Amino acid sequence: MKEKYLWLVGICGLLAACSSSTGSLPAESVRLNQLGYYPAQEKVAVTDSGKIEQFTVVDAATGKEVLKGQPKSTAVSEWSGKTRTTLDFSEIETPGKYILQVNGASVPFEVKDRVLAPLADAALKAFYYQRTGMPIEEAYAGKWNRPAGHPDDRVMVHPNAASATRPAGTIISSPKGWYDAGDYNKYIVNSAYSIGLMQSVYKLFPDYFAAQSVNIPESNNSTPDLLDEMYYNLDWMFTMQDPADGGVYHKLTTPSFEGFIKPTDCKQQRYVVRKSVTAALDYAAAMAQAARLFALYEKDYPGFSKRALASAEKAYLWAKKNPEAYYDQDKLGKEFEPPVSTGSYGDNNADDEFFWAATKLYLATGKTSYRADAVQKAPAAFHTPGWGNVSGLGVFAWLQPGKELNAEDQAFADSLKEKLIAYCDAAIADADASSFHSPYGNKAKDFFWGCIAEGCADQGISLVYAYLATGNRVYLANAYRNSDYMLGRNATGFCYVTGFGSHSPMHPHHRLSASDDIEEPIPGFLVGGPNPGQQDGAVYPSAYPDESYSDTQGSYASNEIAINWNAALVGLASALDALSERK
């Protein structure tokens, strides 16, 4: 994917060198969307200098000036004190390659249709690279091909998960699924959430995904590639449900993280661990939605829809019987051997999971008991979705097309829409006057572990929902602004997706990329982004919240990849590309 943007790299490097040699504004201090802009999209760049009187835009091919403008606004960072200047060149709508010139700096950009389509495709294709238990073939993966790793056909029941029908040490088969993040384990909470987030966007744009082909083994069947890719993980999720009682094991894991080695070199025993209420509910929600989506694709997946719904109801019933069965890894580690120290995905409040699962089951079955649970567990305010708070996915479900609601249900959906709009109105209130001209990135609390996905991209998806619910294009414009932030118009100047843009992560915390003997990381992965917590002990160039990012392999707190973050990337890039053709 990166080859498509090599012209950016070459021009940026040459012009940056020239500008710095003359003592003028260096090109790297001019921040913009490194992938480009749709013709009708707002086009804004931000500089690290407040002393700018004018800028020009020239045609890259002819050198002819096409625009001369003055700065739109300046803003001062509340934590660094840096003054940023906003340059608006939105009136350029003709597709082509251009160069923005300001105070001696020259930075290329492009205007074209379908500008985010390659990103949307690569974000989905990244899930194929994360598949376990099958060879990743050259025909689909190119130089990133690899032999099958972790067949997971001899997984052991951990002592903390022992039951009468499956005592400790019982061997079960649990193949397929996705590696969760930079590590080699598989987690129900996060994979079900990831599927749920992508399902929510699929429901909005089914025709878009039906037309998409990303070259995976299933691309030639009659099912959209996004659903095909989901199925590979859903099929694994079935194996994580205990057939005796319907409970769902929290994760499939080694006791400790493997080193940065190839999957085929991993030797630790793999286990399923204790069932949890959050795993059961996330499983139920994802399976209930899958049952509805896959009902149209019985030819490729015969019987799946019926099986998914039955297993979802069984998991929900288990959760109702065990509402406080939270996964407490530290406590379990003191009671059972071997102790487990991998990602915990711990959560001591399941109200949001109950709301999401009950909503999905009600919409799939029409059973009033599920509706009652959903109403009882409805959130007091809208929260952007994340694995730790999935209530936003429940709100999205009530606002999706495809099911006519009765008067009572419509009133409930309207109440949830009001909460979404209240959140979005607050989010965009100061965007115009902010340092990077976006709703995201203006408060220190915006920066945390995984913030570029769970803060920036998921907020963008929420704004898309607000736009579709109201028709107010201000929400859509701000969703594009968050995309611009993610793709380069930010304090670090990074496009936070591997293989894209002129300045992207080269050393993500990702065992597959680190162990494959290839210089470039696997493309299409969104990294976590600035994290002032700096929990990993890596060397960071800055302590400022929006600059606290380290492109080093050891920086798992800012530079890891994860399927839930890529689900957000799939959702936002696909939605914005689909909406770009709407007038």
HELIX and SHEET records of a PDB file:
HELIX    1   1 LYS A    2  TYR A    5  5                                   4    
HELIX    2   2 LEU A    6  SER A   21  1                                  16    
HELIX    3   3 ALA A   27  SER A   29  5                                   3    
HELIX    4   4 ALA A  117  TYR A  129  1                                  13    
HELIX    5   5 GLU A  138  ALA A  141  1                                   4    
HELIX    6   6 GLY A  142  TRP A  144  5                                   3    
HELIX    7   7 PRO A  159  ALA A  161  5                                   3    
HELIX    8   8 ILE A  188  LEU A  204  1                                  17    
HELIX    9   9 PRO A  206  ALA A  210  1                                   5    
HELIX   10  10 ASP A  225  THR A  239  1                                  15    
HELIX   11  11 PRO A  263  ASP A  265  5                                   3    
HELIX   12  12 VAL A  277  LEU A  293  1                                  17    
HELIX   13  13 PHE A  294  TYR A  297  5                                   4    
HELIX   14  14 PHE A  304  LYS A  321  1                                  18    
HELIX   15  15 GLN A  329  GLU A  335  1                                   7    
HELIX   16  16 ASP A  351  THR A  365  1                                  15    
HELIX   17  17 THR A  368  GLN A  376  1                                   9    
HELIX   18  18 SER A  391  LEU A  399  1                                   9    
HELIX   19  19 ALA A  407  ILE A  428  1                                  22    
HELIX   20  20 ALA A  444  ASP A  446  5                                   3    
HELIX   21  21 CYS A  451  CYS A  451  1                                   1    
HELIX   22  22 ILE A  452  ALA A  457  3                                   6    
HELIX   23  23 ASP A  458  THR A  470  1                                  13    
HELIX   24  24 ARG A  473  MET A  486  1                                  14    
HELIX   25  25 ARG A  511  ALA A  514  1                                   4    
HELIX   26  26 PRO A  545  GLU A  547  5                                   3    
HELIX   27  27 ILE A  563  LEU A  579  1                                  17    
SHEET    1   A 4 VAL A  30  ARG A  31  0                                        
SHEET    2   A 4 VAL A  44  THR A  47 -1                                        
SHEET    3   A 4 THR A  83  ASP A  88 -1                                        
SHEET    4   A 4 SER A  73  VAL A  76 -1                                        
SHEET    1   B 4 GLU A  65  GLY A  69  0                                        
SHEET    2   B 4 PHE A  55  ASP A  59 -1                                        
SHEET    3   B 4 GLY A  96  VAL A 102 -1                                        
SHEET    4   B 4 ALA A 105  VAL A 111 -1                                        
SHEET    1   C 5 ILE A 171  ILE A 172  0                                        
SHEET    2   C 5 VAL A 155  VAL A 157 -1                                        
SHEET    3   C 5 TYR A 271  VAL A 272  1                                        
SHEET    4   C 5 LYS A 251  THR A 253 -1                                        
SHEET    5   C 5 LYS A 186  TYR A 187 -1                                        
END                                                                             
